């Protein structure tokens, strides 16, 4: 990172800390959550990681470099995303026997995914990429933004994929609910619906496939309680629903590849 980028990130961290302190000062001690030393250390580690590797290039860098090119006839698929993707896991839980790669990183936003798109997607030569982003953009994890700024990053990733002969699947933001944790204050349900509406529209006009996880996981605008672990992440049953939908989208994408 350049000195200017580091300075900007340091400023962001300082402002965030100041904001937290301000909010904390206005909250009574009885209401304020107790932060443990372990939690503080985890936050510090997160800030250090952002300063040294904002795009998350080291997360899968070694794995990517050791990965061989797809074998003849192999239809590789890369899942690029945030914590919803990363928490899906790998191996038996993540499409057993399929040449599918999980490249999710918890807490990431769409601009961070764009930074690592060449390394974690293009260089792996997949036939299809599934892009799932937006929930952390909405929560402002790397700064404020609008649907317009977030959509620019999605469109850039889609265009980069198409330029390299990779079919694009755009996955919806999954629903949230205030179940065991509070989610709707940082991820307003109306904004999630608005984002998914735009995403479906863009997919239809850009020869991409829209993967609608949202409708299958939601009851009204809430994450179905039987399909979520905490109101944000799916549980095993939720991931089972998503796997079926993702496979259908992949099959459609591969069919389009074969018929072009």
N, C-alpha and C positions, 0 to 999 in steps of 0.2 A: 504494500500500500504506500501511496505517496504521503509525505508529511502533511499535506493539506487534508487528505482523507482522514488521516489519524486524528488531526486536530478537530475535524468536524465530528468524528465519532466520540472523542473525549468530551466535546461540548454537549453532544446529545446525552451521554451518560450523566454528565453533571446536571443538566437540566432535568433529566428524569429523576435523579436523586433528590434534587431540590423540590420537585413537585411532590414526590412521595413524602418528604419531610413536612411540606406544607399541609398536605392532607392529614398526615399523622398528628400534627399539632392541633388540628381542629377536631380531632376525635378523642373522646375520653379514653383514659387508660383502660377502663373496664371493657370498652368496645374494641380497642385496638388489638389486632392479632399479635400474638407473641412470635417473634422470629427467632429461630434457633441459630446457633453458631453454624451448624451444618448447612442450613438454608442460606445463610449469608455467604459462606464459602462457595456454595454452588452458584450463587449469583455472581460472585467475583470471578469465578472460573468462566462463566458465560461471557462476561464483559471482556475478559482477557482473550477469549477465543474470537470474539467479534473484532477486536482490535488487530489481532494477528492474522486472522483468516476469515474476513467478513463473508466471503462467498461460500465457505465450507468446502473448499477444494481438497483439504486433507482428509475429509471424512471417508471418501471412497477412492482417493487417488491411487493408493497402492493396489487395491483390488482391481481397479480399471487397468492399470499398467500390466498386470499379470494375466488379464483375461485375453484369451485367444479370439481371433475373428470367428464369426459364426461359421459353422460347418456348412457345406453345400446342402441346400434345402432347409436349413434351420431357420425358423421364423422367430428371431429374438424379439422380445418385448421389454422395454424399460418403463418402469413406473417411477415418475419423478414427482416428488411432493414433499409435504411437511410431516407433522407428527402422525396424522391419520394414515399416511403411507408407511412411514418408518415403523409404527407400532404394529403393522400388519405382520411383520416378521419375515422369515425366509424359510426355506426347506419345506418340511411337511405341512406347515401351516400356510405357506404362501405358494399355491399352485404347484403341488408336488409333481415332479417329472416334466415340468414345462420349462423351456428356456427363457424364463422371465426373471428380470433383475429388479430388485427393490433398491431404489435410490432416493428414499425419503430421508429428510433431516428434520427432526423436531424443532419447532420454533421458527422455521424459515419462512420468508416472504417471497413474493414473485421476483423482485429484482435480484435477490440472492440466488434463486434458481437459474435466472438468466445468466448470471456470472459463471455458473458451473455447467451450463447446458452443453457446451462443446465437449468438455471432459467426460461428463457423466451420461451423456446421451449420444451425441454425434459420433464421437470416437469409438463407441461400442458397436456401431453399425447395426442398429436394430431395424426391423421392418416396421415396427409400430412404437410410438411413445404415448403413454398416458400421462397427461399433465394435470395435476391436481394442486391448485394454489388459490389463495384468497382469504382464507379464514384468519391468518395471522396479519395480512395486510389490513384487514378490517379492524383487527385489534390494535393496530398501530405498533407492532413489535419492533419495527425498524423506522418508525417515524410516521407522521401524518401523511394522508393521501386521499385521493378521491377515486371513484370508479374509473374515471378517465385515465388517471396515471397508472392505476393497477392494470387496466386493460391494455395499455401500451406494452407492458412487459409480457403479457400473455400472447399478444399478437406477434411480438418479436420472436418469442420462442417457437410459435407455430410456423412463422415464415422461415426461420432458420432450419427447422425440421424439414419442411417441404423442399427447401433448396438442396437438401442432402438426400432426397428421395425417401424420407421417413414419413409414414402415414401418421396423422395426428388424431388423438382422442382427447377431448377436453372434458374433464370430470367436474361435476358440480361441487360446490361447497356442501358439505354435509350439514344437517341441521344441528341445532344446539338446544339445550333446555336447562333450566335451573333445577337440576335433580340433586345429586349429592354435592355439586359445586355450582357456583353462580357463573353463568356464561353470557347471558343476554345483555349485560351492561356493556361488555367489551365487543360483543358480536351481535348487534341488534338483528332480530329475526327478519324485520322488514328489509334490511339491507342485504341479508343473505338471499332473500327471494329476488330482490332487484338484480343482484349480481348474477344469479343463475339464469334469470331471464335474458340478460345481455349475453351471457356465455352461450346459451342455446341459439340465440340469433346470430352471433358471430360464427358459430360452428356451421350453421346452415348456409352461410354466404361465403365460407372459406374452404369448402370441401373437406372440413373436419367432421368428426363424429362426436356428438354430444352424449356423454355418459351420465345419465340422470340417477345418481345415488340418492339424491334428496327425496324424491317422491316415494321411494321404497323404504326409506328410513324414518320418515316423518309421519306424525299424526297431527293434522293441522299444521302448525309451524313449529311444534315441539319435536325433538328427537324422541322417538318411541322409547319408553323406559325399559322395555324388554330387550332393546337392541344397543344400549349404550352402557359404558362402564362408569362414566362420570358426568354425562351431559355434553361432552365434547368428543371423546373417542368412542368408537364402536366397541362392543364386546365381541366375544367369539361368534355369537349368533349374528351380530351385525356384519362382521366381516364375511360370514358365509353368504349373506344376502349380496354383499358387494362383489364377492368373487364371481357369483353367477352372472351378474350384470356386466362386470368387466370382461368376462370371457365372451359374452355375446357381442360386446363392442369390438373386441379384438378380432373375432371371427368376421364381423362386417368389414373391418379395416383390411384384413388380409384378403378377403374376397375382392375388395376394390383394387388392391395391389395386383392381383392375378388377372383382373379384367381390364386394366388400363392399357 
